[in-house]
Amino acid sequence: MKFVAAMINLLAKLGNRLFVRTKLLPNDPVSQYNLDPTIPTFYISRLNSASDLAALAKTCDVLNLPNPLKQEHFQSGLTIHRFIALQNPTPIFSKHVKATSALKQGETIFDVLKQSPDLKIQIIPVTILWGRNPGKEKAGIGTLLSHSLAPSWLRKVFVVLFSGRGNLLKFSQPLDLDTLMKRRADSDELPQTLLRVARFHFKRQKLAATGPKLPSREALFQSLLAAPSVKHALEDEARLKSIPINQAKENAQILLNEIAANYNDAMIGIGDRILTWLWTKLYNGIEIKNAQRIHDLTNKGHEIIYVPCHRSHMDYLLLTYVIYHQGLVPPHIAAGINLNFWPAGPIFRRSGAFFIRRTFKGNKLYSTIFREYLSQLFIKGYSVKFYTEGGRSRTGRLLPPKTGMLAMTLQSMLRGIERPVSLVPVYIGYEHVMEVNTYLKELAGSSKTNESISGIFKTIKNLKNYGHGYVSFGEPINVNQYLNQHQSDWRDNIHPSEVQKPQWLGQQVANIADQVMININKTAALNSVNMLAMVLLMTDKLALSKKETLEQIEFYQALNLDASYSEDISQPNCSANELLTHAIKLSKVTLVSDPLGEIVEIAENEKVLLNYYRNNIIHLFAVPSLLASHILRSRHTDLQSCIDLTKKLYPLFAAEWFMQELKDNYIERILSHFEKQHLIEIDSQGNISLNSDSKSYFKLSLLAKVLDCTMQRYAVVIGVLAREKQIDRANLELKSQSHASRLSKLHDIKTPEFYDKKVLSSFISTLKDLSLITVDDQGLLGTSEQLALLDKTIRTLINPQILVSIEQNVLNHNAAI
């Protein structure tokens, strides 16, 4: 018997070497879970399989962990196999599956612990999956060759042959035996409890990695058409258009084919190989942060909805790729209908994309079918991804959120989803956005071009090295908990089939949407390009000596370590000189020499483009810039004045850049860092004075200029409003845009969003929300005393020369528009 077992293990080891490529998660489980290879170690897994054990043994050898093929020896003389399997393979000619020795092993382990209470033992759950095929509700050949069943040894041979290259081996946190022993110290059910916990864990891990079984497309459509809400919509469609009900159903079938994804595991596998090649070609690396947050949610059984910012079409591919390589099932993606063109549309659809029109207006049948489809995704347990901004940012700033998808998500919760629902904000950033040139043309007035196959080939032709990409998972928002805190009666609106829109829905959706955007910006990534943009764009000639450039970068690096806006901010793990060298390689900046030394200047074709990257992180420097500007202009101030000034302007910043609630200690930490850098002096009474040396003045002056364009834009809008006394919103936006555009030409302001209508409109909305402007019965806007006081404060922060220009061009009643 031992000889047979040895031969099986030998064959499994050989097969593992020839046919298996294992992906390990996490990359370093020893350090992440504080695994101790010197204490008795056991591995608990779902299936008693020689191929599983061979893959685990090979991985443990690499990690220097105890060999799972061997036994653990105790001082009492007991020996226990290290590998604990919950289930034996299905026999070839029988349906009766013999029980494993897992229960006996568990009993022995707990007996040892009871006899030696101080002994430390670690039992590590290990999820081993062969391929990521979820299987189908109606079994087929794909299901038979997937890991979704407990295959016989013969079927497992084919599983290894066909899916060995997709082997996923995931370590989890060791089971907390101490807590289990304390809760049930005298219980004989400890082994059963251990196995029950393990079974539940593996069930969740499999669901997280593969997703639920897939229904046939026909069965899905039939279930959607049978939903009560869709039936009512079909009846309305037939009545309003005077068509037979069968014709209405055919119309609905066309809409379902337009909307629904057609997820295919094989397409995901092909996409994985292509994208692995593509990222190697395009990027120096993809930096991922806070991925443990999504693993924690899957371990708790949450329904996960990814809500990323939207910078590029590359986002669709990058985030899905990152999620897949975290060992999680790729989400179903809400994609714009503009991407449903051949061949991209069919590829995206098979990769999990479902398509959404820009507007639902005037098409009740479409809106009903789409809502029902989205609800079914949540009810069945699919993770979903949508971009709450609605479209790609053309300025590098977060766009005001569009709340349609989020509202439908909450309405789906009111259908009675059993699992908790969590929104995961995701920051996506790049050192180069491939569409950035197109964005600038659109900001300058060019019309948006439709996506097409020729556009794809043109993009592929122009591919080059784009530096680094950044994906950071923000603090999740547990929607159930949020509603419990802010809308305690929300469960009263739960109905399993038809949900009326409750009155509170709109406001809560808006609040959650804003919190999503805030959490995205809390996870921003600093990199070589956006930090150099933050430095060089503040100079008069977009150039600076190399020495001063490096010193300013070092100042900003230190500032974001000592007085970071958020603990989730990603910091570059390299020196200022390395950041500069990298940006030069990306052709973002150039290094020129003269008799006095080297000068860093923005590359000619990047002078306007770098504004986009600066805008990714401008919110991180908003308060430091405000404080620097105030100190420079006052020369002598105090802590309370700094706090009062920041509190006065911070609501405008928070609305514009989706910033978190201001904390007093943030201001104090910034000022403390200024003092640490010898830029200012603070006495025991909190009085602040500027250091007199030129280097201190120069560093603060560059930092102060970060807010220049923002303050000028504020002054233009308030100035137009003050001049007109009363004005409708459309005219206020138009005139503000005209004056801002003129000001940009007069003073060579190369920031495209300075006169962008959407940015100006957003600021006007903020003034209205903060009750700083009045609205009469005709909808005309007017000024207020609070706005006049705010205007005085803003004027103290603007360059006198530009302030005079604003007064002459905006406040002059004879100024031409």
C-alpha positions in Angstrom: 0.0 0.0 0.0 2.9 2.4 0.9 4.5 1.4 -2.4 1.4 2.3 -4.4 1.1 5.6 -2.5 4.7 6.4 -3.2 4.3 5.6 -6.9 1.2 7.9 -7.1 3.1 10.7 -5.4 6.0 10.2 -7.8 3.8 10.3 -10.9 2.0 13.4 -9.5 5.4 15.1 -8.9 6.5 14.3 -12.4 3.2 15.5 -13.9 3.5 18.7 -11.8 6.9 19.4 -13.2 5.8 18.8 -16.8 2.3 20.2 -17.0 1.7 22.5 -14.1 2.4 26.2 -13.6 1.3 27.4 -10.2 0.3 31.0 -9.4 0.9 31.6 -5.7 -1.3 34.0 -3.7 -0.3 36.0 -1.8 3.2 36.4 -3.3 4.8 36.1 0.1 2.4 34.3 2.5 5.1 33.7 5.1 5.6 37.4 5.9 2.0 38.4 5.2 0.6 35.9 7.6 3.6 35.6 10.0 3.9 31.9 9.3 6.5 30.2 11.5 8.1 27.1 9.9 9.7 26.1 13.2 6.4 25.1 14.9 4.1 22.1 14.1 2.4 23.0 10.8 -0.6 21.4 9.0 -2.2 22.3 5.7 -5.9 21.8 5.3 -7.3 21.7 1.8 -10.6 20.7 0.1 -9.6 17.6 -1.9 -7.4 14.6 -1.2 -5.5 14.6 -4.5 -2.0 13.6 -5.3 -1.7 16.4 -7.9 -2.9 19.0 -5.4 -0.4 17.6 -2.8 2.4 17.7 -5.4 1.7 21.3 -6.3 1.5 22.3 -2.6 4.8 20.4 -1.8 6.6 22.2 -4.5 5.4 25.6 -3.3 6.2 24.9 0.3 9.7 23.9 -0.8 10.2 27.3 -2.4 8.8 29.1 0.7 10.9 27.0 3.1 7.8 25.8 4.8 7.5 22.2 6.3 6.9 19.5 3.7 3.1 18.6 3.5 4.1 15.1 2.3 5.7 14.3 5.6 4.3 13.8 9.1 4.5 16.0 12.2 6.2 14.4 15.2 5.3 15.3 18.8 7.2 14.6 22.0 4.4 12.2 23.2 5.3 9.9 20.3 2.3 10.8 18.2 2.7 11.4 14.5 0.1 13.2 12.3 0.1 13.7 8.6 0.6 17.4 7.8 -1.9 17.4 4.9 -5.5 17.4 6.0 -8.0 16.8 3.1 -11.7 17.3 3.6 -13.0 15.2 0.7 -11.8 12.2 -1.2 -12.1 11.9 -5.0 -15.2 10.4 -6.5 -14.6 6.7 -7.4 -14.7 5.8 -11.1 -17.3 3.0 -10.8 -19.2 4.1 -7.7 -21.0 7.0 -6.2 -20.0 6.2 -2.7 -17.1 8.5 -1.5 -15.1 7.3 1.5 -14.5 9.7 4.3 -11.0 11.1 4.7 -9.0 10.9 7.9 -9.5 14.7 8.4 -11.8 14.2 11.5 -9.3 11.8 13.1 -6.4 14.2 12.4 -8.4 17.0 13.9 -9.2 15.0 17.0 -5.5 14.1 17.5 -4.4 17.7 17.1 -6.8 19.0 19.7 -5.9 16.1 22.1 -2.2 17.3 21.7 -3.2 20.9 22.4 -5.3 19.9 25.5 -2.3 18.0 26.9 0.2 20.8 26.1 -1.8 24.1 26.4 1.4 26.2 25.7 2.2 24.4 22.4 1.7 26.5 19.3 0.3 24.8 16.2 -0.6 26.4 12.9 -3.2 25.0 10.6 -3.0 26.8 7.2 -6.0 26.7 4.8 -4.8 26.2 1.3 -7.1 26.7 -1.7 -6.0 24.8 -4.8 -7.9 25.4 -8.0 -7.2 24.0 -11.5 -8.2 26.7 -13.9 -10.9 29.3 -13.2 -13.8 27.8 -15.0 -16.9 28.4 -12.9 -18.8 25.6 -14.6 -22.4 25.9 -15.9 -25.7 25.4 -14.2 -26.4 22.9 -16.9 -23.4 20.5 -16.9 -21.3 20.2 -20.0 -17.8 19.2 -21.1 -16.4 22.4 -19.6 -17.8 21.5 -16.2 -16.5 18.0 -16.4 -12.9 19.2 -17.0 -13.1 22.0 -14.4 -12.3 22.0 -10.7 -15.9 22.6 -9.9 -16.5 18.9 -9.1 -14.6 16.4 -6.9 -13.2 14.5 -9.8 -12.1 10.9 -9.9 -8.4 10.2 -10.4 -9.0 9.6 -14.1 -10.9 12.8 -14.6 -8.2 14.6 -12.5 -5.6 13.5 -15.1 -7.5 15.5 -17.8 -8.0 18.4 -15.4 -4.2 18.6 -14.9 -3.5 18.2 -18.6 -6.0 20.9 -19.8 -5.9 23.3 -16.8 -2.5 22.7 -15.2 -1.1 26.0 -16.6 -3.9 27.8 -14.7 -3.2 26.2 -11.3 -4.0 28.7 -8.5 -2.7 28.0 -5.0 -3.8 30.4 -2.3 -2.6 30.4 1.3 -5.0 32.0 3.9 -4.5 33.2 7.4 -3.8 30.2 9.8 -6.9 29.2 11.7 -7.2 30.8 15.2 -7.0 27.6 17.3 -6.5 29.6 20.6 -9.8 31.4 20.2 -11.5 28.1 19.2 -10.1 26.3 22.3 -11.2 29.1 24.7 -14.7 29.1 23.3 -15.1 25.3 23.4 -12.4 24.2 25.8 -14.4 21.2 27.2 -16.2 20.4 24.0 -15.7 17.2 22.0 -17.0 19.0 18.9 -13.8 21.0 18.3 -12.7 18.8 15.3 -16.1 19.0 13.7 -16.1 22.8 14.2 -12.7 23.0 12.6 -13.8 21.0 9.5 -17.1 23.0 9.3 -15.2 26.3 9.3 -12.7 25.0 6.7 -15.5 23.8 4.4 -17.3 27.2 4.6 -13.9 28.9 3.9 -13.2 26.9 0.8 -16.7 27.4 -0.5 -16.2 31.2 -0.3 -12.7 31.0 -1.7 -13.9 29.1 -4.8 -16.8 31.5 -5.3 -14.5 34.4 -5.0 -12.0 33.0 -7.5 -14.5 31.6 -10.1 -17.8 33.2 -9.5 -21.1 31.4 -9.5 -22.0 28.8 -12.1 -23.0 30.4 -15.4 -26.6 30.0 -16.7 -27.1 29.4 -20.4 -27.8 32.7 -22.2 -31.2 31.4 -23.2 -32.2 30.5 -19.7 -31.0 33.9 -18.4 -33.1 35.7 -21.0 -36.2 33.7 -20.2 -35.8 34.4 -16.5 -35.5 38.1 -17.2 -38.5 38.2 -19.4 -40.5 36.4 -16.7 -39.7 39.0 -14.1 -42.8 40.9 -12.9 -41.3 44.3 -13.6 -40.4 43.3 -17.2 -43.8 41.7 -17.8 -45.4 45.1 -16.9 -43.0 46.9 -19.2 -43.8 44.5 -22.0 -47.5 45.1 -21.6 -46.9 48.9 -21.6 -44.7 48.6 -24.7 -47.4 46.6 -26.5 -50.2 49.1 -25.5 -48.3 52.3 -26.2 -46.9 51.1 -29.6 -50.1 49.2 -30.5 -48.1 46.0 -31.2 -48.8 42.4 -30.3 -47.2 41.2 -27.0 -45.0 38.8 -29.0 -43.6 41.7 -31.0 -42.8 43.5 -27.7 -41.0 40.3 -26.5 -39.0 40.3 -29.7 -38.0 43.9 -29.0 -37.0 43.0 -25.5 -34.9 40.1 -26.9 -33.0 42.5 -29.1 -32.4 44.8 -26.1 -31.2 41.8 -24.0 -28.7 40.8 -26.7 -27.5 44.4 -26.8 -27.0 44.6 -23.0 -26.0 41.2 -21.6 -22.5 40.0 -21.1 -21.6 36.5 -22.4 -18.8 35.6 -20.0 -16.4 33.0 -21.3 -13.6 31.6 -19.2 -11.5 30.7 -22.2 -11.6 34.3 -23.4 -10.4 35.4 -20.0 -7.5 33.0 -20.3 -6.5 34.2 -23.8 -6.9 37.8 -22.6 -4.6 37.1 -19.6 -1.8 35.9 -21.9 -2.2 38.9 -24.3 -2.4 41.4 -21.5 0.7 39.9 -19.7 2.6 40.5 -23.0 1.1 44.0 -23.4 1.9 45.2 -19.9 5.5 44.0 -20.3 5.7 46.1 -23.5 3.9 49.2 -22.2 4.8 49.5 -18.6 7.8 49.3 -16.4 5.5 47.8 -13.8 2.0 47.9 -12.4 2.0 48.9 -8.7 -0.8 47.5 -6.7 -1.8 48.8 -3.2 -4.3 47.7 -0.6 -5.4 44.5 -2.4 -5.9 42.9 1.0 -9.0 44.9 1.4 -10.8 43.0 -1.4 -9.6 39.7 0.0 -11.0 40.6 3.4 -14.4 41.3 1.8 -14.4 38.1 -0.2 -13.5 36.2 3.0 -16.5 37.8 4.7 -18.8 36.9 1.8 -19.5 40.4 0.6 -21.0 41.3 -2.8 -18.2 43.5 -4.3 -18.8 46.4 -6.6 -15.7 48.0 -7.9 -16.0 51.8 -8.5 -12.8 53.1 -10.1 -11.9 56.5 -11.5 -11.8 56.7 -15.3 -8.7 58.1 -17.0 -8.3 55.9 -20.0 -9.8 53.1 -22.1 -6.8 51.1 -20.7 -8.7 51.1 -17.3 -11.1 48.4 -18.5 -8.2 46.0 -19.2 -5.8 47.0 -16.4 -8.2 46.7 -13.4 -9.8 43.5 -14.7 -6.3 42.1 -15.1 -5.2 43.1 -11.6 -8.3 41.6 -10.0 -7.8 38.4 -12.0 -4.2 38.1 -10.8 -5.4 38.6 -7.2 -7.0 35.2 -7.6 -10.5 36.7 -7.9 -13.1 36.3 -10.6 -13.1 39.2 -13.1 -16.1 41.5 -12.5 -18.9 42.1 -14.9 -18.2 45.5 -16.4 -20.7 48.3 -17.2 -19.2 49.6 -20.5 -20.5 52.4 -22.7 -22.4 51.4 -25.8 -19.8 53.3 -27.8 -17.4 50.3 -27.2 -19.8 47.8 -28.7 -18.2 47.8 -32.2 -16.5 44.9 -34.0 -14.2 43.2 -32.9 -13.9 44.9 -29.6 -17.6 44.5 -28.6 -17.7 40.7 -28.9 -14.4 40.4 -27.1 -15.4 42.7 -24.2 -18.8 40.9 -24.0 -17.1 37.5 -23.6 -14.8 39.1 -21.0 -17.7 40.1 -18.8 -18.7 43.5 -20.2 -22.4 44.4 -20.4 -23.3 47.5 -22.4 -25.2 50.6 -21.2 -26.6 53.4 -23.3 -25.8 57.0 -22.4 -29.4 57.8 -21.5 -32.5 55.7 -20.6 -34.8 58.7 -21.3 -37.9 57.9 -23.3 -37.4 54.1 -23.4 -39.1 52.5 -20.4 -38.7 48.9 -21.7 -34.9 49.4 -22.0 -34.6 50.9 -18.6 -36.7 48.2 -17.0 -34.7 45.4 -18.7 -31.4 46.9 -17.8 -32.4 47.3 -14.1 -33.6 43.8 -13.9 -30.4 42.5 -15.6 -28.3 44.4 -13.0 -30.4 43.1 -10.2 -29.9 39.5 -11.4 -26.2 40.0 -11.5 -26.2 41.0 -7.8 -28.7 38.3 -6.8 -26.7 35.5 -8.4 -23.5 36.8 -6.8 -21.4 38.3 -9.6 -19.1 41.1 -8.8 -19.6 44.2 -10.8 -17.5 47.2 -12.0 -18.8 50.5 -13.1 -17.3 54.0 -13.6 -19.4 56.5 -11.6 -17.8 59.4 -13.5 -19.7 58.2 -16.5 -16.8 58.9 -18.9 -13.1 59.4 -19.0 -11.6 62.5 -17.3 -10.2 64.9 -19.9 -8.5 67.1 -17.3 -7.0 64.5 -14.9 -9.3 65.6 -12.1 -12.2 63.4 -10.8 -15.4 64.3 -12.6 -18.7 64.9 -10.6 -20.3 61.4 -10.2 -23.2 60.3 -12.2 -25.4 58.4 -9.9 -27.6 56.3 -12.2 -25.7 53.0 -11.7 -25.3 53.5 -8.0 -29.1 54.2 -7.7 -29.8 51.0 -9.5 -27.4 49.2 -7.2 -29.3 50.4 -4.1 -32.6 49.6 -5.7 -31.3 46.1 -6.3 -30.5 45.9 -2.6 -34.1 46.6 -1.9 -34.9 43.4 -3.7 -33.5 41.7 -0.6 -29.9 40.6 -1.5 -28.8 38.3 1.3 -25.1 39.2 1.3 -23.7 42.5 2.5 -22.9 44.9 -0.4 -19.6 46.8 -0.4 -18.4 49.4 -2.8 -14.7 49.4 -3.4 -13.4 52.7 -4.7 -10.3 52.3 -6.9 -7.7 54.8 -7.9 -6.1 54.2 -11.3 -3.2 56.3 -12.4 -0.5 56.4 -15.1 2.7 58.1 -15.8 1.4 58.4 -19.4 -2.2 58.3 -20.5 -2.3 57.1 -24.1 -5.3 59.4 -25.0 -4.0 62.5 -23.4 -3.3 64.4 -26.7 -6.9 63.7 -27.8 -8.2 65.0 -24.5 -6.4 68.4 -25.0 -7.9 68.7 -28.5 -11.4 68.1 -27.0 -10.8 70.7 -24.3 -9.8 73.1 -27.0 -13.1 72.5 -28.8 -12.7 69.5 -31.1 -15.5 67.1 -31.2 -15.1 63.7 -29.6 -14.3 61.0 -32.1 -16.1 57.7 -32.0 -14.2 54.5 -31.2 -13.5 52.2 -34.2 -11.4 49.4 -35.4 -9.1 51.8 -37.2 -8.6 53.7 -34.0 -7.5 50.4 -32.3 -4.9 49.8 -35.0 -3.7 53.3 -34.8 -3.3 53.0 -31.0 -1.4 49.7 -31.4 0.9 51.2 -33.9 1.8 54.1 -31.6 2.4 51.9 -28.5 5.5 52.8 -26.5 6.8 52.7 -23.0 4.3 54.4 -20.7 6.2 54.1 -17.4 4.3 52.8 -14.4 0.7 52.1 -13.9 -1.0 52.4 -10.4 -4.0 50.6 -9.0 -4.9 51.3 -5.4 -8.0 49.9 -3.7 -9.6 52.5 -1.5 -11.4 52.1 1.8 -14.5 50.1 1.1 -18.0 51.4 1.8 -20.3 48.8 3.3 -23.6 50.0 1.9 -25.7 48.0 4.5 -23.8 49.7 7.4 -24.0 53.1 5.7 -27.7 52.9 5.3 -28.1 51.6 8.9 -26.3 54.7 10.1 -27.9 57.3 7.8 -31.3 55.8 6.9 -32.3 53.4 9.6 -35.7 52.6 8.1 -34.3 51.5 4.7 -35.2 47.8 5.2 -38.9 48.8 5.4 -38.7 49.3 1.6 -37.4 45.8 0.8 -39.6 43.8 -1.6 -38.5 40.7 -3.4 -39.9 41.6 -6.9 -41.0 45.2 -7.4 -39.4 48.1 -5.7 -40.8 51.6 -5.6 -38.2 54.4 -5.5 -38.3 55.6 -1.9 -38.1 59.3 -1.2 -34.8 59.0 0.6 -33.0 57.2 -2.2 -31.8 60.3 -4.2 -30.1 62.0 -1.3 -28.4 58.9 0.0 -27.2 57.9 -3.4 -25.6 61.4 -3.8 -24.0 61.1 -0.4 -22.5 57.7 -1.1 -21.3 58.7 -4.6 -19.4 61.7 -3.1 -17.9 59.4 -0.5 -16.7 57.0 -3.2 -14.9 59.9 -4.9 -13.4 61.0 -1.6 -12.1 57.5 -1.0 -10.6 57.3 -4.5 -8.6 60.5 -4.0 -7.5 59.3 -0.6 -5.5 56.6 -2.4 -3.8 58.7 -5.0 -0.3 57.8 -6.2 2.7 60.1 -6.4 5.1 59.3 -9.2 7.9 60.8 -11.2 5.7 62.5 -13.8 3.1 64.1 -11.6 5.7 65.3 -9.0 7.8 66.9 -11.7 4.7 68.5 -13.2 3.9 69.8 -9.7 7.3 71.5 -9.6 8.0 72.7 -13.1 4.5 73.9 -14.0 4.8 76.4 -11.1 7.9 78.1 -12.7 7.6 81.1 -15.0 9.4 79.5 -17.9 8.6 75.9 -17.1 12.2 75.2 -16.3 14.4 75.0 -13.2 18.0 74.2 -12.4 18.6 70.5 -11.7 19.7 71.2 -8.1 16.6 73.2 -7.3 14.3 70.7 -9.0 15.7 67.8 -6.9 15.5 69.9 -3.7 11.8 70.7 -4.4 11.0 67.1 -5.2 12.7 66.0 -2.0 10.7 68.7 -0.1 7.4 67.3 -1.6 8.4 63.7 -0.8 9.2 64.6 2.8 6.0 66.6 3.1 3.9 63.7 2.0 5.6 61.4 4.5 5.5 63.7 7.5 2.1 65.4 6.8 0.4 63.1 4.4 -3.1 63.9 3.3 -4.0 60.2 3.8 -2.4 57.1 5.0 -3.4 55.4 1.8 -1.3 57.7 -0.5 1.2 55.8 -2.5 4.8 57.1 -2.2 7.5 56.5 -4.8 10.2 54.2 -3.2 13.1 56.0 -4.9 15.2 59.1 -4.7 14.5 62.5 -6.3 17.3 61.9 -8.7 15.9 58.5 -9.7 12.5 60.1 -10.3 14.1 62.7 -12.6 16.1 60.1 -14.5 12.9 58.1 -15.1 10.9 61.1 -16.3 13.7 61.9 -18.8 13.6 58.4 -20.1 9.8 58.8 -20.7 10.6 62.0 -22.6 8.4 64.1 -20.2 11.3 66.5 -19.4 14.7 67.2 -20.8 18.0 68.1 -19.3 20.0 70.9 -20.9 23.3 72.4 -19.9 24.7 75.9 -19.9 28.0 77.3 -18.4 26.4 77.5 -15.0 25.1 73.9 -14.8 22.2 71.7 -15.8 18.6 72.8 -16.3 15.5 70.7 -16.2 12.8 71.8 -18.6 9.5 70.4 -19.7 9.7 68.8 -23.2 8.2 71.1 -25.8 5.3 68.7 -26.7 4.6 68.1 -23.0 4.1 71.7 -21.8 0.4 71.5 -21.8 0.0 67.8 -21.3 1.7 67.7 -17.9 -1.2 69.6 -16.4 -3.2 66.4 -16.7 -0.8 64.5 -14.5 -0.5 67.4 -12.0 -4.3 67.4 -11.6 -4.2 63.7 -10.5 -2.6 64.9 -7.2 -3.3 68.6 -6.9 -5.6 67.9 -3.9 -2.6 66.5 -1.9 -1.0 69.9 -2.1 -4.1 72.2 -1.8 -3.8 72.9 2.0 0.0 73.1 2.0 -0.1 75.5 -0.9 -2.8 77.7 0.9 -0.7 77.8 4.0 2.5 78.6 2.1 0.7 81.5 0.2 -0.7 82.9 3.4 2.7 82.8 5.2 4.5 84.4 2.3 2.0 87.3 2.0 1.7 87.9 5.8 5.3 87.3 6.8 4.1 87.0 10.4 1.0 85.1 11.4 -0.2 82.5 13.9 -1.6 79.0 14.1 -5.2 80.1 14.7 -5.1 82.4 11.6 -3.9 79.5 9.5 -6.7 77.3 10.8 -9.3 80.0 10.2 -8.2 80.7 6.7 -8.1 77.0 5.8 -11.5 76.4 7.2 -12.9 79.3 5.2 -11.6 78.0 1.9 -11.5 74.2 2.5 -15.2 73.6 1.6 -14.5 74.9 -1.9 -11.4 72.6 -2.2 -13.4 69.7 -0.8 -16.1 70.1 -3.4 -13.8 70.7 -6.3 -11.3 67.8 -5.5 -13.5 65.5 -3.4 -11.4 65.9 -0.3 -12.1 64.3 3.1 -13.2 66.2 6.1 -10.6 68.7 7.4 -8.9 67.9 10.6 -7.0 70.5 12.7 -4.0 68.3 13.2 -3.5 68.1 9.4 -2.8 71.9 9.4 -0.6 71.5 12.4 1.4 68.6 10.8 2.0 70.7 7.7 3.2 73.7 9.6 5.4 71.4 11.8 7.0 70.0 8.6 7.6 73.6 7.3 9.4 74.3 10.6 11.3 71.0 10.4 12.5 72.0 6.9 13.6 75.4 8.4 11.2 77.3 6.2 9.4 78.9 9.1 9.8 79.4 12.8 7.0 78.8 15.4 7.3 80.1 18.9 5.7 78.7 22.1 2.6 81.0 21.6 2.0 79.6 18.1 3.3 82.7 16.3 4.7 81.9 12.9 7.4 83.9 11.0 9.0 83.3 7.6 12.7 82.4 7.6 14.5 85.2 5.8 16.9 83.1 3.6 16.2 82.9 -0.1 16.0 79.1 -0.3 13.1 79.0 2.2 11.3 81.7 0.3 11.8 79.9 -3.0 10.5 76.5 -1.8 7.4 78.1 -0.3 6.8 80.3 -3.3 6.8 77.3 -5.7 4.4 75.5 -3.4 2.2 78.6 -3.1 1.7 78.8 -6.8 -0.1 75.4 -6.9 -3.3 77.2 -6.1 -2.8 80.2 -8.3 -5.0 79.1 -11.2 -7.7 77.9 -8.8 -7.9 81.2 -6.9 -7.9 83.2 -10.2 -10.8 81.1 -11.6 -12.7 81.6 -8.4 -12.2 85.4 -8.6 -13.3 85.4 -12.3 -16.7 83.7 -11.5 -17.3 85.7 -8.4 -16.3 88.9 -10.3 -18.8 88.2 -13.1 -21.6 87.5 -10.6 -20.7 90.8 -8.7 -20.8 92.8 -11.9 -24.1 91.4 -13.2 -25.9 91.5 -9.8 -28.4 89.0 -11.1 -27.8 86.5 -13.9 -29.1 83.2 -15.0 -26.8 80.2 -14.7 -26.2 79.6 -18.4 -25.1 83.2 -18.9 -22.9 83.1 -15.8 -21.1 80.0 -17.1 -20.7 81.5 -20.6 -19.4 84.8 -19.4 -17.1 83.2 -16.8 -15.7 80.9 -19.5 -15.1 83.9 -21.9 -13.3 86.0 -19.3 -11.2 83.0 -18.1 -10.2 82.2 -21.7 -9.2 85.8 -22.2 -7.2 85.9 -19.0 -5.4 82.7 -20.0 -4.3 84.4 -23.2 -3.2 87.6 -21.5 -1.1 85.8 -18.9 -0.1 82.7 -20.8 -2.0 80.3 -18.5 -1.4 76.9 -20.0 -3.9 75.0 -17.8 -6.7 73.8 -20.2 -9.3 73.3 -17.4 -8.8 76.9 -16.3 -11.6 77.8 -18.7 -13.3 74.4 -19.0 -17.0 74.9 -18.8 -17.6 71.8 -16.7 -15.1 72.9 -14.1 -16.6 76.4 -14.0 -20.1 74.9 -13.8 -19.0 72.6 -10.9 -17.7 75.7 -9.0 -21.0 77.5 -9.5 -22.8 74.4 -8.1 -20.6 74.5 -5.1 -21.3 78.1 -4.4 -25.0 77.3 -4.6 -24.7 74.2 -2.4 -22.8 76.3 0.3 -25.5 79.0 0.1 -22.9 81.6 -0.9 -25.1 82.7 -3.8 -28.8 83.5 -3.8 -31.5 82.2 -6.2 -34.7 84.2 -6.8 -38.1 83.0 -7.9 -37.0 83.3 -11.6 -33.9 81.2 -11.0 -31.6 84.2 -11.3 -28.3 84.0 -9.3 -27.1 86.8 -7.1 -24.3 87.5 -4.6 -24.4 87.4 -0.8 -22.5 89.1 2.1 -20.7 85.8 2.8 -19.6 85.6 -0.9 -18.3 89.2 -0.7 -16.2 88.3 2.4 -14.9 85.2 0.7 -14.0 87.2 -2.4 -11.9 89.5 -0.2 -10.0 86.5 1.2 -9.5 85.1 -2.3 -8.1 88.4 -3.6 -5.4 88.4 -0.9 -4.0 85.2 -2.4 -3.8 86.3 -6.1 -0.8 87.8 -7.8 -1.4 91.6 -7.8 -0.7 91.9 -11.6 -3.3 89.2 -12.4 -5.7 90.7 -9.9 -5.6 94.0 -11.7 -6.2 92.2 -15.0 -9.3 90.5 -13.5 -10.6 93.8 -12.3 -10.1 95.5 -15.6 -11.5 92.8 -17.8 -14.2 91.3 -15.5 -15.5 94.1 -13.3 -15.3 96.7 -16.0 -18.9 97.1 -17.2 -17.7 98.0 -20.7 -15.7 94.8 -21.1 -16.6 93.0 -24.3 -17.8 89.4 -24.1 
